Amino acid sequence: MSIFICDVCGGEIALHEGILTWSRTNDTLSNFKLTHKNEAGGGYVCRPEENNRFQDLYTLALLSGYLAFTKYLLERWENGFILKDAEMLEKVMQQLNMHMHEKLLLLTEDED
């Protein structure tokens, strides 16, 4: 399977330990970051404190979660929200797309 990379520390993220966070203000979506979840007791501290929205990576890696997130974005844009730092969202979506592509290939491989 594809490997997710933390936007803060650069380390690998397992599905169960990742989170996508972003900032939402009255009319703007920005600062999309795919990171490790913060852990108590000296573990990872990668989640940006300034981001006020989140989605677990495990959920986003499911087709239903991916489509729900895409729907969320489309609805915000339809309501006039502005996207700042588009390259950050593009980087996140590339990682998710690679994961979804690999899952699809595994499902369609011929078993010999």
C-alpha positions as CSV (number, residue, x, y, z in Angstrom):
1,M,0.0,0.0,0.0
2,S,1.0,3.6,-0.5
3,I,2.8,5.4,2.3
4,F,1.4,8.6,3.8
5,I,4.0,11.2,4.8
6,C,3.5,13.8,7.6
7,D,3.6,17.4,6.4
8,V,5.2,18.5,9.7
9,C,7.9,15.9,10.7
10,G,8.3,14.1,7.3
11,G,7.8,10.7,8.9
12,E,5.6,7.9,7.7
13,I,2.0,7.8,8.9
14,A,0.0,4.7,9.5
15,L,-3.7,4.9,8.6
16,H,-4.8,4.7,12.3
17,E,-2.3,7.4,13.4
18,G,-3.0,10.1,10.8
19,I,-5.2,13.1,10.7
20,L,-6.0,15.8,8.1
21,T,-6.5,19.2,9.6
22,W,-7.3,22.6,8.1
23,S,-8.3,26.1,9.1
24,R,-11.8,27.4,8.4
25,T,-12.8,31.0,8.9
26,N,-15.9,32.9,7.9
27,D,-15.1,32.6,4.2
28,T,-11.7,30.8,3.8
29,L,-10.3,27.3,3.9
30,S,-6.6,27.1,4.3
31,N,-3.5,25.3,5.8
32,F,-4.4,21.7,4.9
33,K,-2.0,19.4,6.6
34,L,-1.8,15.6,6.7
35,T,0.0,14.8,10.0
36,H,0.3,12.4,12.8
37,K,-2.3,12.7,15.6
38,N,-0.8,14.3,18.7
39,E,0.0,11.7,21.3
40,A,0.1,12.3,25.1
41,G,3.2,11.2,26.9
42,G,6.0,12.3,24.5
43,G,4.7,10.9,21.2
44,Y,4.1,12.8,18.1
45,V,3.2,16.5,18.3
46,C,2.5,17.3,14.7
47,R,-1.1,18.5,14.5
48,P,-1.1,22.3,13.9
49,E,-2.9,24.0,16.8
50,E,-4.2,26.8,14.6
51,N,-6.3,24.4,12.5
52,N,-9.9,24.2,13.7
53,R,-11.2,21.4,11.5
54,F,-10.1,17.8,11.1
55,Q,-10.8,14.4,9.6
56,D,-9.1,11.1,10.6
57,L,-6.9,9.6,7.9
58,Y,-8.5,6.2,8.3
59,T,-11.9,7.7,7.4
60,L,-10.5,9.6,4.4
61,A,-8.8,6.5,3.1
62,L,-12.3,4.9,2.7
63,L,-14.1,5.6,-0.6
64,S,-17.1,6.9,1.4
65,G,-14.9,9.2,3.5
66,Y,-13.0,10.5,0.5
67,L,-16.2,11.3,-1.3
68,A,-17.7,13.0,1.8
69,F,-14.6,15.2,2.1
70,T,-14.8,16.1,-1.6
71,K,-18.5,16.9,-1.2
72,Y,-17.6,19.1,1.8
73,L,-15.1,21.1,-0.3
74,L,-17.5,21.5,-3.2
75,E,-20.3,22.7,-0.9
76,R,-18.0,25.3,0.7
77,W,-16.9,26.6,-2.7
78,E,-20.5,26.7,-3.8
79,N,-21.2,28.9,-0.7
80,G,-18.4,31.3,-1.7
81,F,-15.5,30.1,0.4
82,I,-12.0,31.0,-0.8
83,L,-9.3,28.4,-0.9
84,K,-5.9,29.6,0.2
85,D,-2.7,27.6,-0.1
86,A,-4.2,25.4,-2.8
87,E,-0.8,23.6,-3.3
88,M,-1.2,22.2,0.3
89,L,-4.6,20.7,-0.5
90,E,-3.3,19.4,-3.8
91,K,-0.4,17.6,-1.9
92,V,-2.9,15.9,0.5
93,M,-5.2,14.9,-2.4
94,Q,-2.3,13.4,-4.3
95,Q,-1.5,11.1,-1.3
96,L,-5.1,10.1,-0.9
97,N,-5.5,9.5,-4.7
98,M,-2.4,7.2,-4.7
99,H,-3.8,5.2,-1.8
100,M,-7.3,4.9,-3.5
101,H,-5.7,3.9,-6.8
102,E,-3.6,1.2,-5.1
103,K,-6.7,-0.1,-3.3
104,L,-8.6,-0.3,-6.6
105,L,-5.7,-2.2,-8.3
106,L,-5.6,-4.7,-5.5
107,L,-9.4,-5.3,-5.9
108,T,-9.1,-5.8,-9.6
109,E,-6.0,-8.0,-9.8
110,D,-6.5,-11.5,-11.2
111,E,-5.9,-14.2,-8.6
112,D,-3.8,-17.0,-10.0
